[in-house]
Amino acid sequence: MGRGFWIVAILVGALFFFGIGYVVSPASGDAEFQKMLEASTHVKSFRGVYVGSTQTSTHAERLWELDCNRGILHKQTQELPTGGNALELKEDLFVVGADQKYTRNTDGTWQQSKYTAAQYSASWYCDTMAQGNLRDILPDFRAMLRSATFGKGDKKTVNGLRCQDWKFTMHSKNSGVRGTVCIGLEDHLPYEMTTDDGGHYSYTDYNRSLQFDGPDGVQQAASSN
């Protein structure tokens, strides 16, 4: 145990210290996820797509489109049930403002009903996103900042935009999810998220005017409000 041993021990200790600091330091992942949270509060519209599987299906696709300038939310879910041969349309909702809801029938027509839920209206989603608390159609930034550790990945291009990949691991008693989030280099918004259970999320069209496949005349009426 001579001088060489102690030199190696000191080097190993230094590498361990800086390695841990690299993962959890506020100057790295925490700072970037904080910027992402703050950037999301200024989003007025976006489109998200999820592809993965559920407990009852071998393949699921979900689309959500939110336009807070017109107060419109469109959500669609399709699944390939276990043992099925084709995707089935499970849900197609078009929600306007705080109390208008349209459901697409199997024949392609839309049926209007009064939206009475306190949550999940278009207005609720927009208000929640402006507060940085949106958690089911965007990554749960606040939970990640509270209980995740981060590791820096590679830069890449997603849907034509450059972003920085960040690996994350949740450390809460309710979630041990691991995955990656690719954060835009310029706008700090998320463009892709993957989870270790095979889920893939992509996010596009931030603050753009969205065209919806919705009930006739509803979009124009919402735009005039």
C-alpha positions as CSV (number, residue, x, y, z in Angstrom):
1,M,0.0,0.0,0.0
2,G,2.4,2.6,-1.2
3,R,2.2,5.9,-2.8
4,G,0.7,4.5,-6.0
5,F,-2.3,3.0,-4.1
6,W,-3.2,6.3,-2.6
7,I,-2.9,8.2,-5.9
8,V,-5.4,5.7,-7.5
9,A,-7.7,5.9,-4.5
10,I,-7.8,9.7,-4.6
11,L,-8.5,9.6,-8.4
12,V,-11.3,7.1,-8.0
13,G,-12.8,9.1,-5.2
14,A,-12.7,12.3,-7.3
15,L,-14.3,10.6,-10.3
16,F,-17.1,9.2,-8.0
17,F,-17.7,12.7,-6.5
18,F,-17.8,14.5,-9.8
19,G,-19.9,11.7,-11.4
20,I,-22.6,11.9,-8.7
21,G,-22.5,15.7,-9.0
22,Y,-22.9,15.5,-12.7
23,V,-26.1,13.5,-12.4
24,V,-27.9,15.5,-9.7
25,S,-26.3,18.9,-9.8
26,P,-28.7,21.9,-10.3
27,A,-26.3,23.1,-13.0
28,S,-27.1,20.1,-15.2
29,G,-30.4,18.2,-15.4
30,D,-32.3,20.0,-12.7
31,A,-31.7,23.4,-14.3
32,E,-32.7,22.1,-17.8
33,F,-35.9,20.6,-16.4
34,Q,-36.7,23.8,-14.6
35,K,-36.3,25.7,-17.8
36,M,-38.6,23.2,-19.5
37,L,-41.3,23.7,-16.8
38,E,-41.1,27.5,-17.2
39,A,-41.2,27.3,-21.0
40,S,-44.3,25.2,-20.9
41,T,-46.3,27.9,-19.1
42,H,-46.0,30.0,-22.2
43,V,-47.4,27.4,-24.6
44,K,-50.7,28.2,-26.2
45,S,-51.0,25.3,-28.5
46,F,-49.4,22.0,-29.3
47,R,-50.0,18.4,-30.6
48,G,-48.9,15.2,-28.8
49,V,-48.8,11.6,-29.9
50,Y,-48.3,8.5,-27.8
51,V,-47.5,5.0,-29.1
52,G,-47.2,2.0,-26.8
53,S,-49.2,-0.7,-25.1
54,T,-51.7,-1.0,-22.2
55,Q,-52.9,-3.7,-19.9
56,T,-55.7,-4.6,-22.3
57,S,-54.0,-4.0,-25.6
58,T,-50.9,-5.0,-27.6
59,H,-50.7,-1.6,-29.2
60,A,-52.2,1.8,-28.4
61,E,-52.1,5.2,-30.1
62,R,-53.3,8.4,-28.5
63,L,-53.5,11.8,-30.0
64,W,-54.1,15.1,-28.1
65,E,-54.3,18.5,-29.6
66,L,-54.7,21.7,-27.5
67,D,-55.3,25.2,-28.8
68,C,-55.8,27.7,-25.9
69,N,-56.2,30.6,-28.3
70,R,-59.5,29.1,-29.3
71,G,-60.2,27.0,-26.3
72,I,-60.3,23.7,-28.1
73,L,-59.1,20.2,-27.0
74,H,-59.2,17.2,-29.2
75,K,-58.4,13.7,-27.8
76,Q,-58.4,10.5,-29.7
77,T,-57.5,6.9,-28.6
78,Q,-57.1,3.8,-30.7
79,E,-56.1,0.4,-29.5
80,L,-55.4,-3.1,-30.9
81,P,-57.0,-5.3,-28.2
82,T,-55.1,-8.4,-27.2
83,G,-56.0,-11.0,-29.8
84,G,-57.4,-8.4,-32.2
85,N,-56.5,-7.9,-35.8
86,A,-57.1,-4.2,-36.3
87,L,-57.0,-0.9,-34.4
88,E,-60.3,0.0,-32.8
89,L,-61.4,3.6,-32.2
90,K,-62.0,3.7,-28.4
91,E,-62.5,7.5,-27.9
92,D,-62.7,10.6,-30.0
93,L,-63.6,13.7,-28.0
94,F,-63.8,17.3,-29.1
95,V,-64.1,19.7,-26.1
96,V,-64.6,23.5,-26.4
97,G,-64.3,26.0,-23.6
98,A,-65.5,24.9,-20.1
99,D,-68.7,23.1,-21.0
100,Q,-69.0,21.9,-24.5
101,K,-68.2,18.3,-25.4
102,Y,-68.6,16.4,-28.7
103,T,-68.2,12.6,-29.0
104,R,-67.7,11.0,-32.4
105,N,-70.2,8.2,-33.1
106,T,-69.2,5.0,-34.9
107,D,-70.8,6.3,-38.1
108,G,-68.5,9.4,-38.0
109,T,-71.1,11.9,-36.8
110,W,-70.7,14.0,-33.7
111,Q,-73.0,14.1,-30.7
112,Q,-72.9,17.1,-28.4
113,S,-73.4,16.9,-24.7
114,K,-73.0,19.3,-21.7
115,Y,-69.6,19.0,-20.1
116,T,-70.1,19.2,-16.4
117,A,-66.8,17.9,-15.0
118,A,-64.7,20.4,-13.0
119,Q,-61.6,18.9,-14.6
120,Y,-60.5,18.0,-18.1
121,S,-62.4,20.6,-20.1
122,A,-60.4,22.6,-22.6
123,S,-60.4,25.6,-20.3
124,W,-59.1,23.5,-17.4
125,Y,-56.3,22.2,-19.5
126,C,-55.3,25.6,-20.6
127,D,-55.4,27.1,-17.1
128,T,-53.5,24.2,-15.7
129,M,-50.8,24.4,-18.4
130,A,-50.4,28.2,-17.8
131,Q,-49.6,27.3,-14.1
132,G,-47.1,24.6,-15.0
133,N,-49.2,21.8,-13.5
134,L,-50.2,19.9,-16.6
135,R,-49.2,16.3,-16.1
136,D,-51.2,13.9,-18.3
137,I,-50.6,15.2,-21.9
138,L,-47.1,16.6,-21.3
139,P,-44.3,15.2,-19.1
140,D,-44.9,15.7,-15.4
141,F,-42.1,18.3,-14.9
142,R,-42.8,19.0,-11.3
143,A,-42.7,15.4,-10.2
144,M,-39.5,14.9,-12.1
145,L,-37.9,17.9,-10.4
146,R,-39.1,16.6,-7.1
147,S,-38.0,13.0,-7.3
148,A,-35.9,12.2,-10.3
149,T,-32.2,12.1,-11.0
150,F,-30.9,13.0,-14.5
151,G,-28.0,12.1,-16.8
152,K,-27.1,13.9,-19.9
153,G,-27.4,12.0,-23.2
154,D,-26.7,13.0,-26.8
155,K,-28.0,15.8,-29.0
156,K,-30.2,14.7,-31.8
157,T,-32.9,15.9,-34.3
158,V,-36.6,15.2,-33.6
159,N,-39.1,16.3,-36.2
160,G,-36.6,18.6,-37.7
161,L,-35.6,20.3,-34.5
162,R,-32.4,19.9,-32.5
163,C,-32.8,18.8,-28.9
164,Q,-30.7,17.5,-26.0
165,D,-31.6,14.0,-24.6
166,W,-31.7,13.7,-20.8
167,K,-32.0,10.3,-19.1
168,F,-34.2,10.3,-16.0
169,T,-35.1,7.9,-13.2
170,M,-38.0,8.5,-10.8
171,H,-37.3,7.8,-7.1
172,S,-40.8,8.1,-5.5
173,K,-42.7,5.4,-3.7
174,N,-45.4,5.5,-6.4
175,S,-43.1,5.5,-9.4
176,G,-39.8,4.0,-10.5
177,V,-40.2,4.9,-14.1
178,R,-37.1,5.4,-16.2
179,G,-36.7,7.0,-19.6
180,T,-35.5,9.9,-21.6
181,V,-36.7,13.4,-22.5
182,C,-35.3,15.4,-25.4
183,I,-35.4,19.1,-24.7
184,G,-35.2,21.7,-27.4
185,L,-31.9,23.5,-27.5
186,E,-33.4,26.9,-28.3
187,D,-36.9,26.9,-26.7
188,H,-36.4,24.4,-23.9
189,L,-39.6,22.5,-24.7
190,P,-40.0,18.7,-24.8
191,Y,-40.0,17.1,-28.2
192,E,-39.8,13.4,-27.4
193,M,-40.1,11.3,-24.3
194,T,-39.6,7.5,-24.0
195,T,-40.2,5.3,-21.0
196,D,-38.7,1.9,-20.2
197,D,-42.0,0.1,-20.7
198,G,-41.8,0.9,-24.4
199,G,-43.9,4.0,-24.4
200,H,-43.0,6.7,-27.0
201,Y,-44.3,10.3,-26.9
202,S,-43.7,13.0,-29.4
203,Y,-44.6,16.7,-29.2
204,T,-45.0,19.1,-32.2
205,D,-46.6,22.3,-33.4
206,Y,-45.9,24.5,-30.3
207,N,-47.7,27.8,-30.5
208,R,-49.0,27.1,-34.1
209,S,-52.5,27.4,-35.5
210,L,-53.9,23.8,-35.4
211,Q,-56.3,22.3,-37.9
212,F,-58.6,19.8,-36.2
213,D,-60.7,16.9,-37.5
214,G,-63.7,18.0,-35.5
215,P,-67.5,18.8,-35.8
216,D,-68.5,21.1,-38.7
217,G,-68.6,24.7,-37.8
218,V,-67.4,24.3,-34.2
219,Q,-63.8,25.5,-35.0
220,Q,-65.1,28.6,-36.7
221,A,-67.5,29.4,-33.8
222,A,-64.7,28.9,-31.3
223,S,-62.4,31.2,-33.2
224,S,-65.0,34.0,-33.2
225,N,-65.4,33.9,-29.4
